[in-house]
Amino acid sequence: MGTKKLADALTIANFAGLDLVLMNPGSERPVGKIMDYNKFKYEKSKKTKEALKKQREANKEMKEYQLSAKIDIHDFETRRKNAQEYLIKGHKIKVTIRFRGREMAHTELGEENMLRFAEALQEYADIESKPVLEGRNMTMILAPKKNEGGK
């Protein structure tokens, strides 16, 4: 519509039943737009929600599962089932074992449990990083398998 005085712009917006919205207030010549402000706010919030949703999908969460060197079969199976669900959703899994006291003398038992956990989930996950002992903690990361052939 070109350059208008503020009073003229407000009159035109009022006559059209719309709002006069200031688009960039910091410039030399402020730019305004005649529009339905509520619709503008709604569409803007919808775009930000969509952007956040896509960002979440791009950055899948990493779920952590804690095992122990002497874990029982039932506890192991429960953690395996939960991890399997998250792997199917596309999340990465971090498996952690914390060695307490004399368990530090038998870290190979913890590593066996981790590898058994990875083997139980081999249909759904690949080992991204092998079991690594850092102080009293041993960690391993499992990543979901890529869908081959459009499965």
N, CA, C and O atoms as a DFTB+ gen file, in Angstrom:
604 C
 N C O
     1  1       0.820      -1.195       0.000
     2  2       0.000       0.000       0.000
     3  2       0.860       1.254       0.000
     4  3       0.364       2.370      -0.159
     5  1       2.171       1.046       0.184
     6  2       3.045       2.211       0.145
     7  2       3.193       2.847       1.505
     8  3       2.782       2.286       2.520
     9  1       3.788       4.030       1.512
    10  2       4.033       4.759       2.749
    11  2       2.771       5.505       3.159
    12  3       2.188       6.253       2.373
    13  1       2.364       5.289       4.392
    14  2       1.161       5.934       4.932
    15  2       1.492       6.520       6.294
    16  3       2.446       6.111       6.956
    17  1       0.699       7.461       6.683
    18  2       0.811       7.992       8.042
    19  2       0.139       7.001       8.971
    20  3      -0.715       6.220       8.550
    21  1       0.526       7.036      10.230
    22  2      -0.001       6.098      11.219
    23  2      -1.516       6.194      11.319
    24  3      -2.197       5.169      11.351
    25  1      -2.050       7.395      11.367
    26  2      -3.505       7.587      11.500
    27  2      -4.238       6.995      10.294
    28  3      -5.280       6.358      10.449
    29  1      -3.686       7.210       9.078
    30  2      -4.314       6.667       7.867
    31  2      -4.289       5.137       7.881
    32  3      -5.278       4.490       7.537
    33  1      -3.143       4.562       8.285
    34  2      -3.006       3.108       8.328
    35  2      -3.985       2.502       9.329
    36  3      -4.596       1.469       9.058
    37  1      -4.132       3.149      10.489
    38  2      -5.079       2.660      11.493
    39  2      -6.514       2.745      10.985
    40  3      -7.315       1.850      11.256
    41  1      -6.854       3.811      10.251
    42  2      -8.196       3.965       9.691
    43  2      -8.480       2.864       8.673
    44  3      -9.560       2.273       8.677
    45  1      -7.502       2.588       7.793
    46  2      -7.679       1.543       6.780
    47  2      -7.856       0.178       7.440
    48  3      -8.715      -0.605       7.034
    49  1      -7.044      -0.106       8.457
    50  2      -7.138      -1.384       9.157
    51  2      -8.472      -1.518       9.877
    52  3      -9.093      -2.580       9.850
    53  1      -8.910      -0.453      10.514
    54  2     -10.187      -0.457      11.237
    55  2     -11.349      -0.659      10.271
    56  3     -12.293      -1.390      10.568
    57  1     -11.274      -0.014       9.130
    58  2     -12.331      -0.129       8.114
    59  2     -12.412      -1.571       7.586
    60  3     -13.500      -2.078       7.315
    61  1     -11.249      -2.222       7.442
    62  2     -11.216      -3.601       6.939
    63  2     -11.554      -4.612       8.032
    64  3     -11.746      -5.793       7.741
    65  1     -11.627      -4.166       9.275
    66  2     -11.937      -5.081      10.380
    67  2     -10.729      -5.918      10.777
    68  3     -10.885      -6.994      11.355
    69  1      -9.530      -5.437      10.474
    70  2      -8.303      -6.161      10.784
    71  2      -7.428      -5.340      11.721
    72  3      -7.829      -4.272      12.184
    73  1      -6.237      -5.844      11.995
    74  2      -5.317      -5.171      12.910
    75  2      -4.119      -4.625      12.139
    76  3      -3.734      -5.173      11.106
    77  1      -3.538      -3.550      12.645
    78  2      -2.304      -3.011      12.100
    79  2      -1.176      -3.541      12.975
    80  3      -1.089      -3.219      14.160
    81  1      -0.305      -4.366      12.370
    82  2       0.757      -5.024      13.134
    83  2       2.103      -4.456      12.714
    84  3       2.421      -4.398      11.527
    85  1       2.894      -4.037      13.702
    86  2       4.228      -3.515      13.454
    87  2       5.166      -4.703      13.234
    88  3       5.334      -5.527      14.133
    89  1       5.780      -4.801      12.048
    90  2       6.584      -5.968      11.698
    91  2       8.046      -5.831      12.117
    92  3       8.609      -6.776      12.669
    93  1       8.677      -4.677      11.869
    94  2      10.064      -4.476      12.314
    95  2      10.224      -3.078      12.907
    96  3      10.466      -2.106      12.192
    97  1      10.082      -2.999      14.236
    98  2      10.089      -1.697      14.894
    99  2      11.466      -1.034      14.954
   100  3      11.531       0.173      15.187
   101  1      12.558      -1.753      14.756
   102  2      13.885      -1.186      14.945
   103  2      14.411      -0.405      13.755
   104  3      15.438       0.263      13.881
   105  1      13.756      -0.461      12.611
   106  2      14.299       0.182      11.421
   107  2      13.991       1.676      11.387
   108  3      13.232       2.189      12.209
   109  1      14.603       2.372      10.406
   110  2      14.379       3.810      10.228
   111  2      12.913       4.106       9.969
   112  3      12.296       4.952      10.615
   113  1      12.373       3.366       8.985
   114  2      10.963       3.525       8.642
   115  2      10.231       2.260       9.071
   116  3      10.360       1.226       8.414
   117  1       9.477       2.319      10.143
   118  2       8.781       1.126      10.633
   119  2       7.829       0.573       9.569
   120  3       7.152       1.321       8.864
   121  1       7.798      -0.743       9.477
   122  2       6.931      -1.403       8.504
   123  2       5.782      -2.054       9.259
   124  3       5.994      -2.800      10.216
   125  1       4.581      -1.767       8.824
   126  2       3.397      -2.349       9.427
   127  2       2.648      -3.172       8.397
   128  3       2.804      -2.985       7.191
   129  1       1.838      -4.082       8.897
   130  2       1.077      -4.950       8.011
   131  2      -0.362      -4.994       8.527
   132  3      -0.598      -5.043       9.734
   133  1      -1.299      -4.975       7.617
   134  2      -2.702      -5.077       8.009
   135  2      -3.093      -6.542       7.899
   136  3      -3.084      -7.121       6.813
   137  1      -3.436      -7.134       9.043
   138  2      -3.766      -8.559       9.073
   139  2      -4.591      -8.883      10.304
   140  3      -4.778      -8.051      11.191
   141  1      -5.082     -10.126      10.334
   142  2      -5.779     -10.631      11.504
   143  2      -4.699     -11.132      12.479
   144  3      -4.082     -12.167      12.230
   145  1      -4.470     -10.420      13.565
   146  2      -3.357     -10.699      14.462
   147  2      -3.511     -12.048      15.168
   148  3      -2.528     -12.765      15.354
   149  1      -4.737     -12.394      15.561
   150  2      -4.949     -13.679      16.245
   151  2      -4.594     -14.853      15.326
   152  3      -3.998     -15.837      15.763
   153  1      -4.966     -14.735      14.058
   154  2      -4.635     -15.780      13.085
   155  2      -3.122     -15.855      12.904
   156  3      -2.566     -16.948      12.793
   157  1      -2.456     -14.713      12.872
   158  2      -1.001     -14.641      12.735
   159  2      -0.318     -15.335      13.919
   160  3       0.602     -16.130      13.735
   161  1      -0.783     -15.023      15.142
   162  2      -0.209     -15.649      16.338
   163  2      -0.414     -17.161      16.320
   164  3       0.494     -17.919      16.662
   165  1      -1.611     -17.597      15.920
   166  2      -1.935     -19.021      15.871
   167  2      -1.017     -19.750      14.889
   168  3      -0.464     -20.798      15.220
   169  1      -0.854     -19.208      13.697
   170  2      -0.013     -19.844      12.685
   171  2       1.448     -19.863      13.114
   172  3       2.170     -20.822      12.839
   173  1       1.880     -18.803      13.787
   174  2       3.261     -18.739      14.266
   175  2       3.504     -19.806      15.333
   176  3       4.531     -20.484      15.305
   177  1       2.572     -19.960      16.268
   178  2       2.731     -20.979      17.307
   179  2       2.684     -22.377      16.704
   180  3       3.388     -23.277      17.161
   181  1       1.863     -22.557      15.685
   182  2       1.774     -23.854      15.011
   183  2       3.102     -24.205      14.337
   184  3       3.541     -25.354      14.382
   185  1       3.738     -23.213      13.715
   186  2       5.040     -23.439      13.065
   187  2       6.109     -23.788      14.086
   188  3       6.922     -24.679      13.844
   189  1       6.123     -23.094      15.235
   190  2       7.144     -23.388      16.248
   191  2       6.937     -24.785      16.828
   192  3       7.911     -25.492      17.084
   193  1       5.678     -25.197      17.039
   194  2       5.404     -26.546      17.541
   195  2       5.876     -27.593      16.542
   196  3       6.459     -28.606      16.929
   197  1       5.628     -27.355      15.268
   198  2       6.055     -28.285      14.222
   199  2       7.579     -28.372      14.164
   200  3       8.136     -29.455      13.982
   201  1       8.248     -27.234      14.318
   202  2       9.711     -27.218      14.305
   203  2      10.263     -28.000      15.499
   204  3      11.230     -28.748      15.357
   205  1       9.646     -27.826      16.682
   206  2      10.076     -28.566      17.861
   207  2       9.868     -30.062      17.677
   208  3      10.705     -30.862      18.095
   209  1       8.761     -30.443      17.055
   210  2       8.465     -31.853      16.822
   211  2       9.520     -32.473      15.912
   212  3       9.998     -33.578      16.168
   213  1       9.882     -31.756      14.848
   214  2      10.904     -32.258      13.928
   215  2      12.265     -32.322      14.611
   216  3      13.055     -33.229      14.350
   217  1      12.537     -31.358      15.484
   218  2      13.801     -31.350      16.208
   219  2      13.884     -32.549      17.147
   220  3      14.937     -33.176      17.264
   221  1      12.779     -32.869      17.814
   222  2      12.743     -34.023      18.706
   223  2      12.974     -35.307      17.922
   224  3      13.696     -36.196      18.375
   225  1      12.352     -35.405      16.727
   226  2      12.526     -36.599      15.913
   227  2      13.976     -36.734      15.462
   228  3      14.506     -37.842      15.380
   229  1      14.613     -35.605      15.172
   230  2      16.007     -35.641      14.721
   231  2      16.933     -36.043      15.868
   232  3      17.899     -36.777      15.657
   233  1      16.652     -35.577      17.049
   234  2      17.480     -35.882      18.216
   235  2      16.750     -36.854      19.128
   236  3      16.213     -36.471      20.168
   237  1      16.740     -38.091      18.729
   238  2      16.069     -39.088      19.565
   239  2      16.794     -39.187      20.906
   240  3      18.002     -38.969      21.000
   241  1      16.046     -39.510      21.907
   242  2      16.618     -39.572      23.243
   243  2      17.481     -40.814      23.416
   244  3      17.365     -41.785      22.669
   245  1      18.354     -40.755      24.426
   246  2      19.129     -41.932      24.782
   247  2      18.604     -42.417      26.124
   248  3      18.650     -41.691      27.117
   249  1      18.109     -43.634      26.147
   250  2      17.592     -44.223      27.375
   251  2      18.704     -45.018      28.042
   252  3      19.493     -45.688      27.376
   253  1      18.754     -44.933      29.358
   254  2      19.806     -45.640      30.081
   255  2      19.205     -46.803      30.852
   256  3      18.198     -46.651      31.543
   257  1      19.833     -47.968      30.728
   258  2      19.424     -49.157      31.468
   259  2      20.594     -49.606      32.319
   260  3      21.715     -49.751      31.833
   261  1      20.316     -49.825      33.607
   262  2      21.364     -50.246      34.521
   263  2      21.214     -51.726      34.820
   264  3      20.166     -52.182      35.278
   265  1      22.262     -52.455      34.556
   266  2      22.321     -53.871      34.891
   267  2      23.257     -54.010      36.079
   268  3      23.849     -53.028      36.527
   269  1      23.392     -55.218      36.587
   270  2      24.394     -55.457      37.623
   271  2      25.173     -56.701      37.228
   272  3      24.757     -57.456      36.350
   273  1      26.303     -56.905      37.883
   274  2      27.152     -58.042      37.549
   275  2      26.449     -59.357      37.864
   276  3      26.715     -60.378      37.230
   277  1      25.559     -59.329      38.837
   278  2      24.852     -60.557      39.225
   279  2      23.336     -60.359      39.104
   280  3      22.595     -60.542      40.070
   281  1      22.892     -59.983      37.899
   282  2      21.473     -59.716      37.656
   283  2      20.708     -61.034      37.505
   284  3      21.226     -62.005      36.955
   285  1      19.488     -61.052      37.995
   286  2      18.651     -62.249      37.912
   287  2      17.987     -62.319      36.536
   288  3      17.884     -61.304      35.848
   289  1      17.551     -63.475      36.144
   290  2      16.973     -63.698      34.812
   291  2      15.735     -62.837      34.583
   292  3      15.585     -62.242      33.516
   293  1      14.849     -62.765      35.572
   294  2      13.611     -62.004      35.403
   295  2      13.896     -60.518      35.217
   296  3      13.315     -59.878      34.340
   297  1      14.795     -59.962      36.043
   298  2      15.163     -58.547      35.914
   299  2      15.795     -58.286      34.548
   300  3      15.524     -57.270      33.908
   301  1      16.634     -59.211      34.118
   302  2      17.291     -59.092      32.815
   303  2      16.243     -59.058      31.701
   304  3      16.321     -58.215      30.808
   305  1      15.283     -59.947      31.742
   306  2      14.244     -60.028      30.702
   307  2      13.360     -58.776      30.701
   308  3      12.973     -58.287      29.640
   309  1      13.043     -58.263      31.891
   310  2      12.227     -57.052      31.987
   311  2      12.949     -55.879      31.324
   312  3      12.347     -55.134      30.550
   313  1      14.222     -55.716      31.623
   314  2      14.994     -54.626      31.019
   315  2      15.132     -54.823      29.515
   316  3      15.094     -53.859      28.751
   317  1      15.291     -56.075      29.092
   318  2      15.413     -56.366      27.663
   319  2      14.140     -55.985      26.923
   320  3      14.204     -55.384      25.850
   321  1      12.986     -56.326      27.485
   322  2      11.705     -55.990      26.838
   323  2      11.515     -54.484      26.736
   324  3      11.102     -53.978      25.693
   325  1      11.816     -53.760      27.826
   326  2      11.681     -52.297      27.803
   327  2      12.639     -51.679      26.790
   328  3      12.266     -50.776      26.042
   329  1      13.867     -52.169      26.771
   330  2      14.858     -51.646      25.830
   331  2      14.425     -51.927      24.392
   332  3      14.612     -51.095      23.505
   333  1      13.851     -53.095      24.175
   334  2      13.381     -53.469      22.836
   335  2      12.321     -52.491      22.341
   336  3      12.341     -52.096      21.175
   337  1      11.400     -52.099      23.211
   338  2      10.361     -51.136      22.838
   339  2      10.977     -49.800      22.438
   340  3      10.570     -49.199      21.443
   341  1      11.959     -49.334      23.212
   342  2      12.587     -48.054      22.891
   343  2      13.415     -48.136      21.614
   344  3      13.478     -47.167      20.857
   345  1      14.044     -49.267      21.369
   346  2      14.803     -49.432      20.131
   347  2      13.875     -49.406      18.924
   348  3      14.226     -48.856      17.880
   349  1      12.708     -49.991      19.062
   350  2      11.728     -49.988      17.971
   351  2      11.267     -48.565      17.686
   352  3      11.019     -48.207      16.535
   353  1      11.153     -47.747      18.744
   354  2      10.767     -46.338      18.572
   355  2      11.891     -45.508      17.956
   356  3      11.652     -44.397      17.483
   357  1      13.121     -46.041      17.960
   358  2      14.235     -45.329      17.342
   359  2      15.188     -44.681      18.325
   360  3      16.075     -43.935      17.909
   361  1      15.036     -44.941      19.618
   362  2      15.927     -44.366      20.621
   363  2      17.205     -45.197      20.733
   364  3      17.219     -46.394      20.446
   365  1      18.274     -44.528      21.156
   366  2      19.501     -45.255      21.469
   367  2      19.413     -45.734      22.909
   368  3      18.685     -45.163      23.720
   369  1      20.156     -46.778      23.218
   370  2      20.150     -47.352      24.558
   371  2      21.565     -47.300      25.111
   372  3      22.523     -47.686      24.440
   373  1      21.685     -46.821      26.338
   374  2      22.971     -46.836      27.036
   375  2      22.845     -47.843      28.166
   376  3      22.007     -47.688      29.055
   377  1      23.677     -48.871      28.131
   378  2      23.651     -49.917      29.155
   379  2      24.808     -49.645      30.108
   380  3      25.952     -49.475      29.687
   381  1      24.487     -49.608      31.405
   382  2      25.492     -49.278      32.413
   383  2      25.508     -50.342      33.487
   384  3      24.464     -50.836      33.911
   385  1      26.707     -50.688      33.920
   386  2      26.871     -51.559      35.089
   387  2      27.809     -50.842      36.042
   388  3      28.899     -50.420      35.656
   389  1      27.381     -50.707      37.286
   390  2      28.237     -50.104      38.312
   391  2      28.730     -51.231      39.220
   392  3      27.934     -51.949      39.825
   393  1      30.032     -51.370      39.305
   394  2      30.625     -52.412      40.130
   395  2      30.819     -51.881      41.544
   396  3      31.370     -50.800      41.753
   397  1      30.350     -52.674      42.512
   398  2      30.432     -52.268      43.910
   399  2      31.349     -53.228      44.661
   400  3      31.276     -54.445      44.493
   401  1      32.196     -52.660      45.475
   402  2      33.042     -53.472      46.363
   403  2      33.889     -54.485      45.630
   404  3      34.683     -54.143      44.753
   405  1      33.707     -55.744      46.005
   406  2      34.535     -56.819      45.448
   407  2      34.156     -57.192      44.024
   408  3      34.851     -57.982      43.385
   409  1      33.063     -56.633      43.521
   410  2      32.677     -56.904      42.135
   411  2      33.738     -56.382      41.162
   412  3      33.829     -56.850      40.028
   413  1      34.543     -55.405      41.616
   414  2      35.588     -54.848      40.752
   415  2      36.611     -55.918      40.351
   416  3      37.271     -55.786      39.320
   417  1      36.743     -56.965      41.153
   418  2      37.686     -58.038      40.834
   419  2      37.167     -58.921      39.699
   420  3      37.932     -59.665      39.087
   421  1      35.858     -58.834      39.419
   422  2      35.256     -59.706      38.393
   423  2      34.475     -58.875      37.376
   424  3      33.283     -59.094      37.160
   425  1      35.162     -57.928      36.763
   426  2      34.499     -57.082      35.759
   427  2      34.098     -57.880      34.527
   428  3      33.217     -57.466      33.774
   429  1      34.748     -59.036      34.320
   430  2      34.398     -59.865      33.155
   431  2      32.959     -60.383      33.255
   432  3      32.320     -60.623      32.230
   433  1      32.441     -60.558      34.478
   434  2      31.041     -60.988      34.639
   435  2      30.084     -59.906      34.144
   436  3      29.075     -60.197      33.501
   437  1      30.417     -58.666      34.452
   438  2      29.599     -57.558      33.981
   439  2      29.649     -57.432      32.471
   440  3      28.632     -57.179      31.824
   441  1      30.843     -57.610      31.912
   442  2      30.979     -57.530      30.453
   443  2      30.179     -58.647      29.785
   444  3      29.547     -58.426      28.752
   445  1      30.204     -59.845      30.373
   446  2      29.414     -60.967      29.838
   447  2      27.928     -60.619      29.836
   448  3      27.222     -60.890      28.865
   449  1      27.458     -60.017      30.932
   450  2      26.044     -59.631      31.009
   451  2      25.692     -58.599      29.943
   452  3      24.629     -58.673      29.328
   453  1      26.584     -57.641      29.729
   454  2      26.335     -56.618      28.702
   455  2      26.274     -57.240      27.312
   456  3      25.380     -56.929      26.525
   457  1      27.213     -58.106      27.019
   458  2      27.226     -58.736      25.698
   459  2      26.012     -59.645      25.520
   460  3      25.475     -59.768      24.420
   461  1      25.588     -60.277      26.609
   462  2      24.375     -61.109      26.551
   463  2      23.147     -60.231      26.279
   464  3      22.246     -60.619      25.536
   465  1      23.129     -59.042      26.892
   466  2      22.040     -58.071      26.673
   467  2      22.022     -57.637      25.208
   468  3      20.962     -57.580      24.585
   469  1      23.207     -57.330      24.659
   470  2      23.301     -56.922      23.254
   471  2      22.890     -58.058      22.331
   472  3      22.231     -57.836      21.315
   473  1      23.282     -59.273      22.687
   474  2      22.925     -60.442      21.871
   475  2      21.422     -60.684      21.896
   476  3      20.838     -61.067      20.882
   477  1      20.793     -60.464      23.045
   478  2      19.340     -60.641      23.154
   479  2      18.594     -59.610      22.305
   480  3      17.460     -59.847      21.887
   481  1      19.238     -58.460      22.053
   482  2      18.608     -57.396      21.269
   483  2      19.209     -57.267      19.869
   484  3      18.973     -56.263      19.196
   485  1      19.975     -58.254      19.417
   486  2      20.675     -58.128      18.140
   487  2      19.730     -57.989      16.954
   488  3      20.125     -57.473      15.908
   489  1      18.494     -58.441      17.100
   490  2      17.501     -58.308      16.029
   491  2      17.081     -56.844      15.852
   492  3      16.679     -56.436      14.763
   493  1      17.178     -56.064      16.925
   494  2      16.702     -54.682      16.920
   495  2      17.810     -53.645      16.994
   496  3      17.588     -52.481      16.661
   497  1      19.020     -54.054      17.433
   498  2      20.069     -53.061      17.680
   499  2      21.436     -53.563      17.257
   500  3      21.702     -54.764      17.207
   501  1      22.293     -52.596      16.954
   502  2      23.711     -52.846      16.703
   503  2      24.499     -52.212      17.829
   504  3      24.067     -51.221      18.416
   505  1      25.651     -52.779      18.133
   506  2      26.500     -52.205      19.174
   507  2      27.232     -51.009      18.571
   508  3      28.029     -51.151      17.643
   509  1      26.941     -49.824      19.120
   510  2      27.601     -48.613      18.637
   511  2      28.961     -48.449      19.292
   512  3      29.929     -48.074      18.631
   513  1      29.041     -48.733      20.605
   514  2      30.336     -48.731      21.280
   515  2      30.393     -49.945      22.200
   516  3      29.460     -50.219      22.956
   517  1      31.490     -50.652      22.120
   518  2      31.702     -51.864      22.923
   519  2      31.745     -51.507      24.404
   520  3      31.929     -50.339      24.747
   521  1      31.576     -52.503      25.303
   522  2      31.659     -52.221      26.741
   523  2      33.016     -51.641      27.126
   524  3      34.065     -52.202      26.810
   525  1      32.968     -50.502      27.815
   526  2      34.187     -49.797      28.230
   527  2      34.118     -49.574      29.736
   528  3      33.108     -49.100      30.256
   529  1      35.193     -49.917      30.429
   530  2      35.255     -49.725      31.880
   531  2      35.879     -48.372      32.172
   532  3      37.011     -48.103      31.771
   533  1      35.140     -47.522      32.871
   534  2      35.617     -46.197      33.271
   535  2      35.440     -46.097      34.779
   536  3      34.340     -45.838      35.267
   537  1      36.521     -46.302      35.509
   538  2      36.421     -46.288      36.963
   539  2      35.620     -47.488      37.430
   540  3      35.993     -48.628      37.152
   541  1      34.522     -47.247      38.137
   542  2      33.671     -48.340      38.621
   543  2      32.507     -48.630      37.673
   544  3      31.742     -49.566      37.904
   545  1      32.370     -47.849      36.625
   546  2      31.247     -48.021      35.703
   547  2      31.707     -48.610      34.380
   548  3      32.769     -48.266      33.862
   549  1      30.887     -49.505      33.846
   550  2      31.123     -50.047      32.514
   551  2      29.914     -49.642      31.677
   552  3      28.770     -49.854      32.082
   553  1      30.172     -49.061      30.512
   554  2      29.069     -48.596      29.665
   555  2      29.202     -49.161      28.261
   556  3      30.294     -49.468      27.782
   557  1      28.047     -49.285      27.623
   558  2      27.965     -49.737      26.242
   559  2      26.775     -49.024      25.617
   560  3      25.768     -48.800      26.289
   561  1      26.874     -48.663      24.341
   562  2      25.777     -47.978      23.666
   563  2      25.263     -48.848      22.525
   564  3      26.037     -49.359      21.716
   565  1      23.944     -49.005      22.477
   566  2      23.278     -49.751      21.412
   567  2      22.467     -48.774      20.578
   568  3      21.739     -47.943      21.123
   569  1      22.588     -48.868      19.264
   570  2      21.826     -48.007      18.359
   571  2      20.823     -48.859      17.609
   572  3      21.122     -50.004      17.269
   573  1      19.634     -48.323      17.343
   574  2      18.633     -49.108      16.619
   575  2      19.116     -49.441      15.205
   576  3      19.806     -48.642      14.571
   577  1      18.750     -50.612      14.728
   578  2      19.137     -51.006      13.371
   579  2      18.395     -50.165      12.361
   580  3      17.247     -49.775      12.574
   581  1      19.064     -49.893      11.260
   582  2      18.430     -49.152      10.160
   583  2      17.475     -50.102       9.450
   584  3      17.740     -51.299       9.336
   585  1      16.356     -49.550       8.972
   586  2      15.399     -50.375       8.225
   587  2      15.942     -50.642       6.830
   588  3      16.047     -49.733       6.006
   589  1      16.282     -51.895       6.576
   590  2      16.801     -52.264       5.265
   591  2      15.654     -52.801       4.410
   592  3      14.805     -53.558       4.880
   593  1      15.654     -52.390       3.155
   594  2      14.653     -52.923       2.218
   595  2      13.237     -52.491       2.526
   596  3      12.290     -53.177       2.141
   597  1      13.067     -51.375       3.208
   598  2      11.720     -50.844       3.483
   599  2      10.904     -51.675       4.433
   600  3       9.686     -51.767       4.275
   601  1      11.544     -52.297       5.432
   602  2      10.819     -53.103       6.417
   603  2       9.860     -52.274       7.212
   604  3       9.168     -52.798       8.086
